[in-house]
């Protein structure tokens, strides 16, 4: 009797579930038929539906035994939906939309033949306007847009996320792609522990036909790679901003999207507003649909979760008084982020490197300053400068930072650490030194050693000592790095080109320190030690020498 009492409700519930599933299936079939009819006539869909499912066998299609996944977020770039108990979702239709799944922390997305993560579907039944680099071709719209997810590799609950961050790879030719391959990627292949990668815009330098070659190189790193759109990724023959990234989107998917890992949620934003036929041709800002997306997506996240916002153009203005990112847009963005307690901004574009702490002067009203890391360019100064023995240009940036890339480490609690790695450099140097090779013994001590602390901030402690003596503070100076100034002079005085493109003109560095060199020591060589206390890596040190020489007037 007890057994019958227990099992009868379960049988009833099972029958009800079957009936409900059957009704749901008929509704989905009707919706699919409506979508198919609209697609056949090239009309914009009134509604997009589909299923998020676990692709257990990884074959790219849903098999009868593969279950739907509940609670997964999907978007059309403006609206955000969450899949129901059966994995189903519904989104408003949009003309020429790209629908994408927001990868959840516990799952992975498939990898395409080009090595890129495939988490999106274009809905362009009539294709895009004709563009030099192709735009998005016409394609039949499926009756429903399903996304299959794969199980992610399980790691311990205390595991951190290691990721690579590249700013502005920006090749203009296949020769530059080769520099990127040999200078940046080859030294990392098989030797890194990253589980995610991010390129922060300007994937190429206007020639969008280089995308396949770049993707082939980056794919050798063997991790999912996210791409931000930059101002050199635009279709410059587009007639409007909304069409200016169609060729980029054809390769990389949506220009604005989110991606979730156990340690953090990442939001990629296209912040390049194109203005065909106007000057300037672009500026930094956001579209209304992006604010809609952000508002809905951020509402799904716990306020204490780490949020990383990646965009190409910095949110701060690199030149004081010159607005390069619309202040009204920045204030709206910061209002949306204000209640989130762990936010990190990542930008590129400047071909310099610096940290910026946003406060009330830039519209940030959070309890703590908002950190923006403006990462140095992977291409440095556009692959310029004198070539080394391997035939790769020096390409130091105008602030004296060598080209390279960054590592971002995020802990399970959202705490993060950053470090910058100079391309192909042994010993992972954090400081570049410039000092005179020889000074006259007894001369007025008007000359100094300069330390370019690549990850330095205004409050970084930098010290030096001579011949193992007492450590003394160095003074932060806002001026050009003399090492790069010396390259500029060498280019100016050379009677023939020293490289295909000369090094950039040295510009003010925000992370340069100076210490006066004593001349009242014994004649001969003297050792200079410099140390800087990095916010995340602790003490970093390097050294050089100078010589004092006796001279008669």
Secondary structure, 3 states (H helix, E strand, C coil): CHHHHHHHHHHHHHHHHHHHHHHHHHHHHHHHHHHHHHHHCCCCCCEEEEEEEECCCCCCCCCCCCCECCCCEEECCCCEEECCCCCEEEEECCCCEEEEECECCCEEEEECCCCCEECEEEECCCCCCCCCCCCCCCCCCCCCCCEEEEECCCCCCCCCEEEEEEECCCECCHHHHHHHHHHHHCCCCCCCCCCEEEEECCCECCCHHHHHHHHHHHHHHCCCEEEECCHHHCCCCCCCHHHCCHHHHHHHCCCCEEEEECCEEEEEECCEEECCCCCCCEEECCCHHHHHHHHHHHCCCCCCCCEEEEECCCCCCCCCCCCCECHHHHHHHHHHHCCCCCEEEEECCCCCCEEEEECHHHCCCCCCCEEEEECCECCCCCCCCCECCCCCECCCCCCCCCCEEEEEEECCCCCEEEEEEECCCCCCCCEEEECCCEEECCCCCCCEEEEEECCCCCCCEEEEEECCCCCEECEECCCECHHHHHHHHHHHHCCCCCCCCCCCCCCECCCEEEEECCCCCCCEEEEEEEEEEECCCEEEEEEEEEEEECCCC
